[in-house]
Amino acid sequence: MFSKDSRYRALPELTWRDPQGREVVYVGRRIVPRRGGPDPLPEADDMAVVHSGERLDNLTARTLSRPQLFWKLCDANGVIDPFSLSGATGTPLDVPEA
């Protein structure tokens, strides 16, 4: 259903049946990892600093070589809103393994 790079790839497909008996297939909820939570984030392989005016796709391409992996940067830094990463000029970010 999802590409191998998708953050939803490992989630289970669930089925809901409406009152008329139609089946709706959907993907289970994805819980974003939290820093200091019960399931600690993996150690970062590297660090990067956000450049002034850097877009999220460019930031991810520079750090992970593939812009579609922006969600890995978010997870490694405990960020839910991906666009907040590109507005954090000068902020050091943990860079996970691609």
HUTARA-V402553 format. One line per field, one symbol per residue. phi: phi as a letter, one per 30 degrees, with the letter a starting at -180 (. if undefined). Layout:
phi: ???
This chain:
phi: .cddcddceddddcbbcdedjdcbcbcddccddcdiddcddddddabbcdddiddeddedddccibedceddddddciccceddddcceiddbdcddd
